[in-house]
Amino acid sequence: MDTLPASFAAQPPMPRGRVFAAYLQETRAECLRYLRSPSFLLPTLLFPAVFFLMFGVVLAGRSTPEAPRFLLASYSTFGVMAPGLFGFGMSLALERDNGLLTLKRALPMPPAAYLAGKMAMAMLMAALITALLQTLDLTLAHVQLQAAQVLRLALVCVAGSVPFCALGLLLGTLVKGQGAPAMVNLLYLPMAFLSGLWFPLQMLPPLVAAQAPLWPSYHLNALALSAVGFDTGSAWPHLLWLAVFTLVVMAVAVRRLRRHG
C-alpha cells in the first residue's frame, strides 16, 4: 500500500473538487448501506432504548427522581459505543476477509475516504441514538432538561463516538471476519459494566471501581453526566484522556492497516 507503480506516481494530483466529491460519495454510500441494513440498524437503536425503558422508566422512577436523568447519560454512552465498535470494527474485519477493502484500494479515490465514510456513519448513528433516548426521557420518564443540556448531551455523544471508531478500527485490523462479532461483544459488554454504565461505581467492588478510569467509556460517561447536570468535576481531564486515546489508537490501527490490510 505504501508503494505505487510509476504510472500512478506520474499522475497529477486529483483536483480538490473531485477529492471532496469522493469523500462525500463514500460517506453517503456508507450511511445508506447501514441505514438500509435492519440487522445493524435495529439492534443498534433498540438495544439502549429497551434498557432505558426497563431501568430508566419502569424501575428507576420508583427509586429516586434523579435516576432517570443519570441513566439517560449512562445509556446514551452505552448506545454510542456500538456504531464505532460494530459498524467500524466488525465490518472492517469482514471487508478485509471478503476482499472489499482490496477493491476499495484499487479505486481512484483518496485512501482516507473509506475511513471517513465509516466515521461519519458512526456519528450519524450516535446522533439518532441520542435523539431517541432523549425523546423517551422527556416523554415517558418526564425528566425536565434545559435546551442547553439537550444540545450539550447530543454534542458529547456524537463527538464521543470517535474514540470508539478508533478502537473499532484497531479491532478490525487484529481479528478475522468470523471472529469479529464475538471479539467485539467480548469487549463491548464488559467495558460498559466495568465503566459504571449499568450500575453506579459505588455499587461495584472497590477493586473493580478503581480500574474504571482505564476505559474510554468511563470518561465519556463523565462528560455525559456533566451535560445533564451532575457534578463530575472538571471536564478537561476527561477530554484530554479521550483525545490522547483516540490519537494513539488511531495511529496504531492505521499503521497496522497499511502493513497487514
N, C-alpha and C positions, 0 to 999 in steps of 0.2 A: 504494500500500500504506500510505502514511503518513496518508491522509485517509479517513474513513469517512462514509457517509451519516448524516444526522441521526437516522434511525430506529434505526440501530445505536448511535450515540453515546448515545442516550437510554436504552438498555437497562441494567439494573442489572448490576453485575459478577457473573461466574459464581461460584457457591459453591466453596469450597476443595475440597470433596469431588468435585465434578464436574471441577475443574481437574486434581486428582490422577488421577482416572479417565481423563481424556483423555490425559494423559502415559503412563499405564500401558497403555492400549489401543494407542496409537501405537507404543510400544516393543515390545509384543507382536506387533503386525502386522509391523513391520519385521524383527524377529528371525525370525519364522516364514517371511516371504517369502524371505529369503535362505537360511535353513536348508533350504528346500524347492526351492532352485534349484541343481541339480548344476553348472551352468555357472559359478556363482560359488563354491559351497562346495568342490568337489573341487580345482580349481586352487589356491585359497587355502590349503587344508590340506596338499595333497600337494606343492606346489612346494618349500617349505622343507624338508619331511620327506625328499624324494628327494635334495635337495642334501646334507642332513646325512648320509643313509645313504651317499652316494657318497664324500664328503670327510671326514666325521667318524667314520665306522665303518670303511669299507673301506680308505681310503688313510691317514687320519691315525693310525690305530692302529699303522701300521708306522713312523712317524717318531718322535714324542715322546709320552709319556703325557699331557702337558698339552694336546695338540692337540684331542682330542675335547671337552674342557671349554671351551677357547677357542672352538671352532666352535659349541658349544651356545649360548653367549651371542650370537655373531655371527648365526647363522641364526635365533635367536629374534627378534632385532632386525629382520632382513630379513623375517621372516614377518609380524610385527605391523604393518609399514608398509602392507601390501597392503589390509587391510579399510578403512582410512580413505581411501586413495587411490582404490581401485576401488569399494568399496561405498558410499562417501560421494561422492567427486568425480565418478566416471563416471556413477553412477546419477542424481545431481543434474542433470548436463548433459542426460541422456536425458529425464528427467522434465520439465525446462524445455521441451524441444522438443515432447514429445507432449501437453503441456497438463495433466499430472497435478499439477504444482505450482500451477497456477492453480486447479484444483479444490480442492486442499488449502486454499488461502487462503480459498475461499468457504465452507468448512465451519465450523460453530460450535465451534472448538477453539482453544486457545492457539497462536499462531504458532510459538513455540519448541518445541512438542511434536514437530513434524516433524524438527527438527534433533536434539532429544534422543533420539528413537527411532533415528535413524541412528547416533548416537554410541554408544548402548547396544549396538546390533548390532555395531559395530566392536570394542567392548571385549569382548563375548562371544566373537567370533571370535578375538581376541587370546588370550583365556584358553584356548580349545580348541587353538590352535596351540602355545602354550607347553606345555600338558599333553602333547600328542602328542610334541613334541621331547624333553621331559624323560623320557617313557616310553622312547623309543628310546635315549636317553643312558644310562639306568640299566640297561636290559635287554640291549642289543646292544653299546654301547660300554663297558659295565661301569665307568662313572665313578661314584665314590662321592661323593655330595653329602649334606651335612647337611640335616636338615629345615628349618632356618632359611634355608639357601641356596636350597632349592627354593621356599620360600614367598616369599623376597625377590625371586627372579628372576621369579616369577609376578606379583607386585605391580608390579615395574618395567615388565614388558611390557604388562600390562593398562592401567596409567596412561599408559605411553609411547605407546599408540595414539592418544591425544587430540591431540598436535601434528599428527599426520598426518591426523586428521579435519579439523583447521583448514585444513591445506594442501589436502586434497581438496575442501573446501568452496570455497576460493578458486578452484581449478582449475575446479570445476563452474560458477562464475559467469563464467569467462573464455572457455570453449570451447563449441562446439556439440556436440550429441549424437554426430553422426557422427565428429567428430574427437577425441572424448574418449578412446577406447581408445588411440589412437596417442600422444596427448599424455601420458597418464598413464604409459604404458610408457617414453616418452622421458625422463621424469623419474625413474621408479621404479628402473630398472636402472642407469643411470649414477650416481645418487645412492648406491646400495648399493656400487657399485665404488669410487667416489671417497671414501667414508667409511671404507674399510678393512674392509668386512664380508666380502668374499670372500678378500682377502689381507691380511695384516698391513701396516700403513702402511710399515714398514721395507722391504718388498719393492717398494714403488711408487717412481716417480721423485720426487726431493725436491720438485720444483715441485708435483706432484700431492698429495703428502702434506701440504704446507704449507697447502693450502686446505681440508683435510678438516674443520677446526672450523667452517667456514661452513655445514655441513649438519646438520640436526637428527638425522639417523641416527647421526652420529658421537658426539654427546653421549648419545643413548640407548644406544648400544653401550658407551660407557664405564661407564654405570651398570649395564648387564647384566653386563659383565666383572667389575665390582666385586662384584656379587651372588654370583658363583660363585667368588670368592676371589682374583681378580687385583688387583694394586695399580695403580689408575688415579688415585691422588691423592684429593683432597677431592671429595666428590660435589656440594657446594653450587654451584660454578661451572656444572656441567652442568645441575643442577636449575633454576638461575636462568635460564640461557640458554634452556632449553626452555619455561619459564613465560612469559618475555617474548616469545619467538617465537610461542607459541600465542595469547597475548592480542592481539598486534599483527595477526597474520594473520587471526585470527577476526574482529576488529573491521573490518578492511578487507573481508573476504568478506561479512559481514552487511550492511555499508553498500552494497556492490555488489548484493547480492541484493535489497535494498529498492528500489534505483533501477532495476535492469535485469532483475530476476527476472520 
